[in-house]
Every structure is written in C-alpha cells, then in structure tokens.
Amino acid sequence: MTAPRRTNPALDCPRCGRNFTSGRGLFQHLRRTHGLSSAEAQALRPKTVWRCAFCRQEFRGNGPLTRHVQTAHQLTTLPLGH
C-alpha cells in the first residue's frame, strides 16, 4: 500500500482545482490545458517565500536568506529547519 500523496493548496490550479506537486507542473498545466501565455501563467504561480528564523524578514530564495543570516545575524550556518 502506498502512502497518500501530500497536497499543497498553494499548488491548486485556479481554473480547475487540479493539484500539482511543483510550481513548474502547475505552470505547464496552465499553459497547455488552459491556453495561458507564459506571462499569464507565471502571474498565477505561487511565490516561494524564505523567512529568516531570527527576524522573520522574507526573501525570494535560499541564497539571499543565507547572505542575510550571515551579515545581519553574524552566523555562518542556517538553523535547523531551513
């Protein structure tokens, strides 16, 4: 028996409700199934937010978050859970 697939409501298609395991899958679905342009599909894709565990500031990627932690909080490694 296989474990049930985890779903992420942020990756539900806003047009038909189908759930995806990745933003890229949702993007391709929006283009191919619903005929959206790249710009339209990109605008509907969820944005991943990386949050600093110390000050809760938000970043668009792990790289900017790591640089922030190193400079603002004088740490060389991220805390567990990131």
SULZI-V415726 format. One record per backbone hydrogen bond with DSSP energy under -0.5 kcal/mol. NH is the residue of the N-H (numbers start at 1). CO is the residue of the C=O. E is the energy in kcal/mol with one decimal. If there is no record, write none. Layout:
# SULZI-V415726
<<NH;CO;E> <NH;CO;E>>
This chain:
# SULZI-V415726
<<9;7;-0.5> <11;8;-2.7> <12;9;-1.5> <13;18;-2.9> <17;13;-1.9> <20;11;-1.3> <26;22;-1.8> <27;23;-2.6> <28;24;-2.6> <29;25;-2.2> <30;26;-2.6> <31;27;-1.8> <32;28;-3.0> <33;29;-2.7> <34;29;-1.0> <35;31;-0.7> <36;30;-2.0> <41;37;-2.7> <42;38;-2.6> <43;39;-1.9> <44;40;-1.0> <45;41;-0.8> <45;42;-0.7> <48;46;-0.5> <50;59;-3.1> <51;49;-0.5> <52;57;-2.7> <56;52;-1.7> <59;50;-2.8> <65;61;-1.5> <66;62;-2.8> <67;63;-2.4> <68;64;-2.2> <69;65;-2.6> <70;66;-2.4> <71;67;-2.3> <72;68;-3.2> <73;68;-0.7> <73;69;-1.1> <75;69;-1.5> <82;79;-1.0>>
